[in-house]
Amino acid sequence: MSIETPESRPGLSEATARGLIREIVSDLEAARSRLAAICLDLPVSSRSDVMLLGEEEADFMTEARRTIECVLLDHLELLIQALLAAADYQPAGEEVPEQEVAGAGQGC
């Protein structure tokens, strides 16, 4: 039985890899929108101020809102930005192949 290594795999073309990353970004943007909508729809507790200060244990709504806000700002947005930067990365002096320019923003 042989072990598959990155070097033994056929690999993706650059255009395909860029397209797949952009598709994932699109999925993440949709998840971001859904989470933001959930956060907006969560009722704010009349005690949220003391809960957020840690003076009282948070109820579910306050904890869910706080968690979603942190995920959106500290994790998901950074992930989206990093993946977009990777998909758009071009080493200095190299031009984007014509097929990628024509197909930019389209799936594979």
N, C-alpha and C positions, 0 to 999 in steps of 0.2 A: 504494500500500500504506500503510495507516495503522498507526501504532504504538499499541499498547494501553497505556493509563496507568491507574493506580488510579482516577482520576476517571471514566474511561469504562467501567469494569466495573460490572455491576449490583450487586455486593456481596452480602454475607450479612446475614441478620437478626441482631440481637443474640443471640437465643436459639440460633440455629444456630451462630454463632461460639463461644458459650460451650460448647455441646455438643461441638463438634469439638475444642476445646481440652481438654475433660475426657476425650474419647476418646484423644487423644494422651497425656495424663497416664497413663491406664490402660495404654497400650502401654509407656510409659517405666517404670512401676512393675513391669510384667512383666519387662522387660529387666533392671531392677535386681535382681529376685529371681533371675533366671537367672545373672547375673554373680556375685551373692553365693554362689550354690550352687557355681558353678565354683571360686570362690576358696576355699571351704571344702574342696572336694575335691582341691585341688592339694596334693601332699605337701610338707611343709616340709623343706628341705635341712638336713642337720646342720651345714652351713657358712653358713646364712643370716645369722647374726649378723655375721660378718666381711664378707659380701657387702653387707648393708644399711649397714654402716659405710663401704663403698667401699674396703676393704682388699683385696678380691678381686673379680674380675669376677663378676657375677651369672650364675647358670645360668638356663635358661628358666623353670623353675617359680618361682623367686624373683622374677624380673623380671615374669612374668605376674601373680603375686599382688600385687606392689607397684603395678603399673599399674592393675589392677582396683580395688584399694583406693582409690587416688587418684582414679580416675574416679568411683567411687561417692560418695566424700566431697566432693571438690572440684568436681565438675561435675554429675553426674546428679541428686544430691539438690537442689542449688541450682536446677537447671533445673526439676525437678518443683515445687518450692516457688514459683518465680517464675510458672510457668504456672498453678498453682492460684490464686495471688493475682490474676492477670489474669482468670481465669475468674470469680472471685468478686467482682471489683472493682465497686464501686457508688459513683458520685460522691456527695458529701455532699448530702443533701436529696432524692435520687432514690430511689424505691422500686423493688424488683424487680417487674416485671410479673407478674400472677397466673399466666400460663401458664408462666413460668420456675420459679416456686416449685413448682407442681404437677409439673413435669417434671424437677426437679433430680435429677441423678445418672443420667438416662436419656440414651441416644444421640439423635441427630437423627431 
